[in-house]
């Protein structure tokens, strides 16, 4: 593990507290550990930590947990191999131990992973979802360089990652499900996407298809109309941004509303899929929409 003085050096340069900087660095070790356990063939990286480490880097918020998608259900399951592998022996001087292991009713996995190294201690929440609803193939993405990389004992490997536009679709739905009392982190992530090119002809059917598989109601216009600062908990962003990285809540919401207005331009097929999202009376329209989206993505 990087020596504590270099962790503090990184924290000062990044403008965050020591514990946030330590978590950022330890998560990089965990990603490398997944590689050395041979599990990137069975797991895909997603969520807020993935957005920071593979897409946004310095402009993204820090994240303190690890979201993964299981790519198969073969036994032993990949999450079991991950927890067993992490707990077996220290990894570059970091000792890991798992606690609070749990499974949801639909088989999703969660655990708290305690770590200790060079006097530092902390807790990482790891979640592994089992959802056979990926629309686009996973891709390999390198970790974006950070100043502390030069101090690592290894060259960070590329990770298996959800396609960024599919992660964006999931982020929109997550934000839409939590429009009252939801997390300002979701809005901030969408605001970061606003600074990048977005293919809405691929994003819109992705959102509709994933709403159908999630079985959730999603109204794009209602989603945009309720993107107001008062509807979100912004305290969750505290400490996860650089000290000089301000966030204007009203500006972020306004820019997301303006940038994502194309979500309301639904085709008849997309309207049909959204109308059936909570009823699941048939999957013909959904299957056609998925095939069309995959075909479009392959030609880009």
C-alpha positions as CSV (number, residue, x, y, z in Angstrom):
1,X,0.0,0.0,0.0
2,X,1.2,3.5,-0.8
3,X,2.9,5.0,2.2
4,X,0.8,7.2,4.4
5,X,2.8,10.4,3.6
6,X,2.0,10.0,-0.1
7,X,-1.7,9.4,0.7
8,X,-1.7,12.7,2.6
9,X,0.1,14.3,-0.3
10,X,-2.5,13.1,-2.7
11,X,-5.3,14.3,-0.3
12,X,-3.9,17.8,-0.2
13,X,-3.5,17.9,-4.0
14,X,-6.9,16.5,-4.6
15,X,-8.5,18.9,-2.1
16,X,-10.2,16.2,0.0
17,X,-10.0,14.8,3.5
18,X,-7.4,12.0,4.2
19,X,-10.1,9.4,4.6
20,X,-11.7,10.2,1.2
21,X,-8.3,10.0,-0.5
22,X,-7.4,6.7,1.3
23,X,-10.7,5.2,0.1
24,X,-10.0,6.4,-3.5
25,X,-6.6,4.7,-3.4
26,X,-7.8,1.5,-1.7
27,X,-10.5,1.1,-4.3
28,X,-7.8,1.1,-7.0
29,X,-6.1,-1.7,-5.2
30,X,-9.5,-3.6,-5.0
31,X,-9.9,-3.2,-8.8
32,X,-6.4,-4.6,-9.3
33,X,-7.1,-7.5,-6.9
34,X,-10.2,-8.4,-8.9
35,X,-7.9,-8.6,-12.0
36,X,-5.4,-10.8,-10.2
37,X,-8.2,-13.1,-9.0
38,X,-9.2,-13.5,-12.6
39,X,-12.7,-12.1,-12.0
40,X,-13.0,-9.4,-14.7
41,X,-14.2,-12.2,-17.0
42,X,-17.2,-12.6,-14.7
43,X,-17.8,-9.1,-13.2
44,X,-18.4,-5.7,-14.7
45,X,-17.7,-2.3,-13.1
46,X,-20.5,0.3,-12.9
47,X,-21.9,3.0,-10.7
48,X,-20.4,6.2,-9.2
49,X,-16.9,4.8,-8.6
50,X,-16.8,3.6,-12.2
51,X,-17.8,7.0,-13.5
52,X,-15.0,8.7,-11.6
53,X,-12.3,6.2,-12.4
54,X,-13.1,5.5,-16.1
55,X,-15.0,8.6,-17.4
56,X,-14.8,11.8,-15.4
57,X,-11.5,11.7,-13.3
58,X,-10.8,15.1,-11.8
59,X,-14.2,16.6,-12.6
60,X,-16.1,13.7,-11.1
61,X,-17.1,13.3,-7.5
62,X,-15.3,10.9,-5.3
63,X,-17.1,7.7,-4.4
64,X,-16.6,5.3,-1.5
65,X,-18.2,2.1,-2.6
66,X,-18.0,-0.5,-5.4
67,X,-20.9,-1.5,-7.7
68,X,-20.4,-4.5,-9.8
69,X,-22.6,-6.6,-12.2
70,X,-22.3,-10.4,-12.3
71,X,-22.0,-11.5,-15.9
72,X,-23.0,-15.1,-15.1
73,X,-24.6,-17.2,-12.3
74,X,-22.2,-20.2,-12.4
75,X,-21.1,-21.7,-9.1
76,X,-19.2,-20.7,-7.3
77,X,-20.6,-17.2,-7.8
78,X,-18.2,-14.4,-8.6
79,X,-19.0,-12.5,-5.5
80,X,-18.1,-15.5,-3.3
81,X,-14.8,-15.9,-5.1
82,X,-14.2,-12.1,-4.7
83,X,-14.9,-12.1,-0.9
84,X,-12.9,-15.3,-0.4
85,X,-10.0,-14.0,-2.4
86,X,-9.9,-10.6,-0.7
87,X,-10.1,-12.2,2.8
88,X,-7.5,-14.9,2.2
89,X,-4.3,-12.8,2.6
90,X,-3.2,-9.2,2.5
91,X,-3.0,-7.6,-0.9
92,X,0.1,-5.4,-1.2
93,X,-0.1,-4.8,2.6
94,X,-3.9,-4.2,2.8
95,X,-5.8,-6.7,4.9
96,X,-9.5,-7.1,4.0
97,X,-12.3,-8.8,6.0
98,X,-15.9,-9.2,5.1
99,X,-18.9,-8.5,7.3
100,X,-22.7,-7.9,7.0
101,X,-23.0,-10.2,4.0
102,X,-26.5,-10.2,2.6
103,X,-28.6,-11.3,-0.4
104,X,-31.7,-9.6,-1.6
105,X,-34.9,-11.5,-2.5
106,X,-33.8,-11.5,-6.2
107,X,-30.3,-12.7,-5.4
108,X,-28.3,-9.4,-5.4
109,X,-25.3,-9.5,-3.1
110,X,-24.0,-6.9,-0.6
111,X,-21.2,-6.9,1.9
112,X,-19.1,-4.5,4.0
113,X,-15.4,-5.0,3.5
114,X,-13.2,-3.7,6.3
115,X,-9.6,-2.8,5.3
116,X,-6.5,-2.0,7.3
117,X,-3.1,-0.8,6.0
118,X,-0.3,1.3,7.3
119,X,-2.4,2.6,10.2
120,X,-5.4,3.5,8.0
121,X,-8.7,1.7,8.5
122,X,-11.9,2.0,6.6
123,X,-15.0,0.3,5.2
124,X,-16.0,-0.3,1.6
125,X,-19.6,-1.3,0.6
126,X,-19.5,-3.8,-2.2
127,X,-22.6,-4.6,-4.2
128,X,-22.9,-7.2,-6.9
129,X,-26.2,-7.3,-8.8
130,X,-27.5,-10.3,-10.8
131,X,-29.5,-8.8,-13.6
132,X,-29.7,-10.5,-17.0
133,X,-30.9,-7.3,-18.7
134,X,-27.8,-5.8,-20.3
135,X,-28.6,-4.3,-23.6
136,X,-25.1,-3.4,-24.8
137,X,-22.0,-5.5,-24.5
138,X,-19.5,-4.7,-21.7
139,X,-16.3,-3.0,-22.8
140,X,-12.7,-2.8,-21.5
141,X,-11.8,0.7,-20.1
142,X,-8.5,1.8,-18.7
143,X,-8.5,3.6,-15.3
144,X,-7.9,7.3,-15.9
145,X,-4.4,8.4,-14.6
146,X,-4.2,9.8,-11.1
147,X,-1.2,11.4,-9.5
148,X,-0.8,8.6,-7.0
149,X,-0.4,6.0,-9.8
150,X,3.3,6.5,-9.9
151,X,3.5,5.2,-6.3
152,X,1.5,2.0,-6.9
153,X,3.3,-1.4,-6.9
154,X,1.6,-2.3,-10.2
155,X,0.4,-0.8,-13.5
156,X,-3.4,-0.4,-13.1
157,X,-5.2,-2.7,-15.6
158,X,-8.1,-2.0,-17.8
159,X,-11.4,-3.1,-16.2
160,X,-14.5,-4.7,-17.6
161,X,-17.0,-2.0,-17.6
162,X,-20.7,-1.3,-18.5
163,X,-20.9,0.7,-21.7
164,X,-21.0,4.4,-20.6
165,X,-24.3,5.1,-22.3
166,X,-25.9,2.2,-20.5
167,X,-24.5,3.5,-17.2
168,X,-26.1,6.8,-18.1
169,X,-29.4,5.2,-18.7
170,X,-29.2,3.5,-15.3
171,X,-28.3,6.8,-13.6
172,X,-31.3,8.5,-15.2
173,X,-33.6,5.8,-13.8
174,X,-32.0,5.8,-10.4
175,X,-32.4,9.6,-10.3
176,X,-36.0,9.2,-11.5
177,X,-36.8,6.6,-8.8
178,X,-35.6,9.0,-6.1
179,X,-37.0,12.3,-7.2
180,X,-38.2,13.2,-3.7
181,X,-35.4,13.0,-1.1
182,X,-33.1,11.5,-3.6
183,X,-29.3,12.0,-3.7
184,X,-27.7,15.1,-5.1
185,X,-24.9,12.7,-6.2
186,X,-27.2,11.4,-9.0
187,X,-27.9,14.9,-10.2
188,X,-24.2,15.8,-10.0
189,X,-23.3,12.7,-12.1
190,X,-25.9,13.7,-14.7
191,X,-24.5,17.2,-14.7
192,X,-21.1,15.7,-15.5
193,X,-22.6,13.8,-18.4
194,X,-23.9,17.1,-19.7
195,X,-20.4,18.1,-20.5
196,X,-19.9,15.2,-22.9
197,X,-21.5,14.2,-26.2
198,X,-24.6,12.1,-25.8
199,X,-26.3,10.0,-28.5
200,X,-29.9,10.4,-27.5
201,X,-31.1,8.1,-30.3
202,X,-29.4,5.3,-28.4
203,X,-29.9,6.6,-24.8
204,X,-33.7,7.0,-25.1
205,X,-34.5,3.4,-26.1
206,X,-32.0,2.2,-23.5
207,X,-33.8,4.1,-20.7
208,X,-37.2,2.7,-21.9
209,X,-35.9,-0.9,-22.1
210,X,-34.3,-0.7,-18.7
211,X,-37.4,0.8,-17.2
212,X,-39.3,-2.3,-18.6
213,X,-36.8,-4.8,-17.1
214,X,-36.8,-2.9,-13.8
215,X,-40.6,-2.9,-13.8
216,X,-40.7,0.8,-12.9
217,X,-42.9,3.6,-14.2
218,X,-40.9,6.3,-15.9
219,X,-42.3,9.5,-17.4
220,X,-39.5,11.6,-19.0
221,X,-41.4,14.9,-18.7
222,X,-42.3,14.3,-15.1
223,X,-38.7,13.4,-14.4
224,X,-37.4,16.7,-16.0
225,X,-40.1,18.8,-14.3
226,X,-39.2,17.6,-10.8
227,X,-35.4,18.2,-11.2
228,X,-35.4,21.0,-8.7
229,X,-32.8,21.4,-5.9
230,X,-35.4,21.1,-3.1
231,X,-36.2,17.6,-4.2
232,X,-32.7,16.2,-3.4
233,X,-30.4,15.6,-0.5
234,X,-27.2,17.5,-1.3
235,X,-25.5,16.7,2.0
236,X,-24.4,13.4,0.5
237,X,-22.0,15.3,-1.8
238,X,-20.3,16.9,1.2
239,X,-16.7,15.9,1.2
240,X,-16.9,14.1,-2.1
241,X,-15.9,17.1,-4.2
242,X,-12.5,18.9,-4.3
243,X,-12.5,21.9,-2.0
244,X,-12.2,24.3,-4.9
245,X,-14.9,22.3,-6.9
246,X,-18.1,24.2,-6.3
247,X,-21.5,22.9,-7.3
248,X,-24.4,25.3,-8.0
249,X,-27.4,23.2,-7.3
250,X,-29.8,25.3,-9.3
251,X,-27.4,25.5,-12.2
252,X,-26.8,21.8,-12.2
253,X,-30.6,21.0,-12.2
254,X,-31.3,23.6,-14.9
255,X,-28.5,22.3,-17.2
256,X,-29.6,18.6,-16.8
257,X,-33.2,19.7,-17.6
258,X,-32.1,21.5,-20.7
259,X,-29.6,18.9,-21.9
260,X,-31.9,15.9,-21.4
261,X,-35.0,17.4,-22.9
262,X,-34.6,15.0,-25.9
263,X,-35.8,12.2,-23.5
264,X,-39.4,13.3,-24.1
265,X,-39.1,12.8,-27.9
266,X,-40.4,9.3,-27.6
267,X,-41.1,7.1,-30.6
268,X,-44.4,5.1,-30.7
269,X,-42.4,1.9,-29.9
270,X,-40.7,3.6,-26.9
271,X,-44.1,4.8,-25.7
272,X,-45.5,1.3,-25.9
273,X,-42.5,-0.2,-23.9
274,X,-42.9,2.4,-21.2
275,X,-46.6,1.9,-21.0
276,X,-46.0,-1.8,-20.4
277,X,-43.1,-1.3,-18.0
278,X,-45.1,-2.1,-14.8
279,X,-47.6,-4.6,-16.4
280,X,-45.4,-6.8,-18.6
281,X,-48.4,-7.9,-20.7
282,X,-46.0,-8.9,-23.5
283,X,-42.4,-8.5,-24.4
284,X,-42.6,-8.2,-28.2
285,X,-42.1,-4.5,-28.3
286,X,-39.4,-4.7,-25.6
287,X,-37.4,-7.3,-27.6
288,X,-37.7,-5.3,-30.8
289,X,-36.5,-2.2,-29.1
290,X,-33.5,-4.0,-27.6
291,X,-32.6,-5.5,-31.0
292,X,-32.8,-2.1,-32.6
293,X,-30.7,-0.5,-30.0
294,X,-28.0,-3.1,-30.2
295,X,-28.0,-2.8,-34.0
296,X,-27.6,0.9,-33.8
297,X,-24.8,0.7,-31.2
298,X,-22.9,-1.7,-33.4
299,X,-22.9,0.8,-36.3
300,X,-21.6,3.8,-34.3
